[in-house]
Amino acid sequence: MISFFKFDFLITPYVIVFIYLFGAIIMPFIVLYFARRQNIKIDSPKLKFYMLIAFLVCELCWRIFCEFFMVYFKLLDVVK
């Protein structure tokens, strides 16, 4: 417990994992919400394909964003 208050133990890498999972699960719902808000009908196969590509790109960018912070905090552990 003392290491927690002396900041010898970092909790942020563990929090980032939960943030990543939350974002990865909620992202499809956000995309559908904005598609419906713009009154976009998702009937054509071409639009479904484009939405799938957009979803995969968003997931990849979200993963890279979270990995950046994980690497940053692992570098902090190495430097100590």
C-alpha positions in Angstrom: 0.0 0.0 0.0 2.9 2.3 0.7 4.2 1.8 -2.8 0.9 3.0 -4.1 1.2 6.3 -2.3 4.9 6.7 -3.3 4.0 6.1 -6.9 6.3 3.1 -7.2 3.3 1.1 -8.5 1.6 2.6 -11.6 -2.1 1.8 -12.0 -2.5 3.6 -15.3 -1.4 0.6 -17.5 -4.1 -1.5 -16.0 -6.7 1.3 -16.4 -5.7 1.7 -20.1 -6.6 -2.0 -20.7 -10.1 -1.3 -19.4 -10.4 1.9 -21.4 -9.3 0.0 -24.6 -11.9 -2.8 -24.0 -14.6 -0.3 -23.3 -13.8 1.7 -26.4 -13.5 -1.4 -28.6 -16.9 -2.7 -27.5 -18.7 0.7 -27.6 -17.3 1.9 -31.0 -19.8 -0.1 -33.2 -22.7 1.4 -31.3 -21.3 4.9 -31.7 -20.9 4.4 -35.5 -24.5 3.1 -35.8 -25.7 6.0 -33.6 -24.2 8.6 -35.9 -25.3 6.8 -39.0 -28.9 6.8 -37.8 -28.6 10.4 -36.6 -27.7 11.4 -40.2 -30.7 9.4 -41.5 -28.4 7.1 -43.5 -30.1 3.9 -44.6 -27.8 1.0 -44.3 -29.5 -1.1 -47.0 -27.0 -1.2 -49.8 -24.1 -3.8 -49.7 -21.7 -1.1 -50.8 -22.5 1.1 -47.8 -22.3 -1.9 -45.5 -18.8 -2.7 -46.9 -17.7 1.0 -46.4 -19.0 1.0 -42.8 -17.1 -2.2 -42.1 -13.9 -0.7 -43.5 -14.5 2.4 -41.4 -15.1 0.4 -38.3 -11.9 -1.7 -38.8 -9.9 1.5 -39.4 -11.4 3.0 -36.2 -10.6 -0.1 -34.2 -7.1 -0.2 -35.5 -6.5 3.5 -34.7 -8.0 3.0 -31.2 -5.7 0.0 -30.6 -2.6 2.0 -31.8 -3.6 5.0 -29.5 -3.9 2.7 -26.5 -0.7 0.8 -27.3 1.2 4.1 -27.5 0.3 4.8 -23.9 1.1 1.3 -22.8 4.6 1.5 -24.4 5.1 4.9 -22.7 4.3 3.5 -19.3 6.5 0.4 -19.9 9.4 2.7 -20.8 8.9 4.5 -17.5 9.3 1.1 -15.7 12.5 0.4 -17.7 14.0 3.7 -16.8 13.5 3.2 -13.1 
